[in-house]
Amino acid sequence: MDAKIAIIGAGIAGLSTGYHLMKAGFSPIIFERESFVGGRMSSDHVDGFIIDKGAYTFPEFHKNLGRFVVELKLDNSLFQTPGTSSTFSRGEEYQIKIGSVRDFLRYKLISTNGKKGLIKLFLYAQSLGKALDIVNPTQKSFELEKESASEYLLENYEEEILEKIAYPIFCEIFLGTPENNSKLAFLATLKNLMRFKIFAFDYGMGMVPERLVKGLDVRTNSPVLKISSRSYRGPYEVHIGGDNPDSLVFDAVVVSVPLPIVPKIVDNLPQDLEQYFLSVTYSPSIVIALAVEGEFNHASMINNLLRTDFDVLGTVVFDCHKGRSRVPQGKALVTAILCEKASQALFNESEDRIVGEALKEMDTLFPGFSNKLIFSKTYRWEHGAVQLPPGWLLRQHSSNKAIENGFGNLYFAGDGLHKSSLEVSFNTGIRAANQLIKKIRKEGFS
Ligand SMILES: Cc1cc2nc3c(=O)[nH]c(=O)nc-3n(C[C@H](O)[C@H](O)[C@H](O)COP(=O)(O)OP(=O)(O)OC[C@H]3O[C@@H](n4cnc5c(N)ncnc54)[C@H](O)[C@@H]3O)c2cc1C
């Protein structure tokens, strides 16, 4: 119990590691670079508006996180959203309720031929069973990831499936494109779409991290600059910058930051591990919160914008559908997530330029929208979401085997180990905590 443990990063992965270590009787210290906790699962509270800065949904198939939410007694704050979704094409709005077969059959955005293709695709995805489990892939999974989603769809289906179904899915769920992700990633996501109950937290997604922090020693504004050690088994010297620069020594370290950051802060990683971490690709993401006068209750919760019509906006979320307390009466809040191309192009641009570009497109969707603006806030995520290009899973799988038991007394957690989702980060956080507890109980530190 006296083991000195450091956790790097207070996202959901690092916090779930910390919580489970604390429950087992340890007292880890969590170092966080930013002034807030939760990373990509965090919320801002501005003038009565509650803004999700990154993750904005909590789907029903996040089973482990769901059970944990009950353990934390936060289930009363879970709010089931209406799950309405619209796609805009050539100035027309096409609405559908996610998971509704009836709505799908009446859906006018896709031609009858396209619908037949989609049903075939959906049945194919169902028939693949466990092969579509990206976290526990089988030999069949590796076969399915040999081509990109766009190559596969263009070769076998109408182009509308690529542009009107696959693109919005990748844009919304992977913050990427069908060109940069595999056929497997597409089928795995499609399979889940028919049983899609979506929840959010009444007071913002940041409720979970804010609750987890209680009782934990979390040091914000404390970026870890370097982790060095004489032996790969530790002890590890952790050099901290920020408000209170310091160097502290730990028996074990759990690194729960996006993987490409790891080689920048951990000294003397084996070369193959270093190469692997650096090669994990994330798409960047810009999120803009737009608070406006007037209500938009008729708007769908999730609005997908096609790249054939829109250059900047990817997914537009109306936050009034995510909880009872999120938006003051008579006002509306929109969370606009830019598409990958625009996030890349505008990442280093000024806030005014980014908001201006987004508002131009919002005005084409909802005329006069920008005249009602109360305030805007911009959030930039350099590591927005993990991409799963063809052949990636096989590589990930072999490397993950090597780091499954940690490297010396260094352990890893976070979405970079599999794919971006709250469930993956939560699960990998618990896995890291359990590995560490097992090791200490069995061997102690030598
Ligand atoms: C716009 C957007 C929308 C999303 N929507 C959803 C969704 O609806 N549902 C869903 O399931 N998932 C969604 N995701 C993905 C999900 O948010 C992430 O997969 C998950 O939150 C990652 O958690 P994490 O703890 O692994 O990483 P992070 O949240 O990135 O946490 C890592 C932490 O490490 C800190 N850090 C980095 N470097 C250092 C350092 N040197 N020293 C100290 N600290 C450091 C960071 O500041 C950060 O707080 C979305 C992501 C984005 C960007």
The ligand as an ORCA input file, in Angstrom:
! r2SCAN-3c Opt
* xyz 0 1
  C     -15.132     16.182    -30.427
  C     -15.124     14.812    -29.797
  C     -16.323     14.129    -29.642
  C     -16.320     12.849    -29.089
  N     -17.513     12.229    -28.868
  C     -17.534     11.043    -28.229
  C     -18.776     10.482    -27.825
  O     -19.825     11.096    -28.036
  N     -18.765      9.274    -27.197
  C     -17.595      8.610    -26.947
  O     -17.634      7.499    -26.407
  N     -16.389      9.145    -27.270
  C     -16.325     10.349    -27.883
  N     -15.131     10.931    -28.167
  C     -13.890     10.207    -27.825
  C     -13.623     10.272    -26.306
  O     -13.813     11.595    -25.873
  C     -12.177      9.848    -26.024
  O     -11.935      8.588    -26.631
  C     -11.905      9.715    -24.523
  O     -12.454     10.782    -23.798
  C     -10.391      9.650    -24.320
  O     -10.098      9.579    -22.940
  P      -8.585      9.402    -22.488
  O      -8.555      9.480    -21.016
  O      -8.047      8.157    -23.123
  O      -7.787     10.607    -23.173
  P      -7.928     12.180    -22.887
  O      -9.311     12.541    -22.576
  O      -7.257     12.832    -24.037
  O      -7.061     12.381    -21.573
  C      -5.655     12.510    -21.599
  C      -5.271     13.579    -20.583
  O      -3.845     13.648    -20.520
  C      -3.481     15.015    -20.392
  N      -2.072     15.129    -20.811
  C      -1.561     15.060    -22.063
  N      -0.221     15.215    -22.020
  C       0.118     15.373    -20.723
  C       1.352     15.552    -20.046
  N       2.513     15.643    -20.688
  N       1.327     15.668    -18.685
  C       0.155     15.603    -18.014
  N      -1.042     15.439    -18.605
  C      -1.053     15.305    -19.941
  C      -4.475     15.736    -21.292
  O      -4.551     17.110    -20.964
  C      -5.757     14.974    -20.985
  O      -6.475     15.532    -19.927
  C     -15.085     12.217    -28.710
  C     -13.874     12.920    -28.876
  C     -13.896     14.213    -29.398
  C     -12.597     14.962    -29.547
*
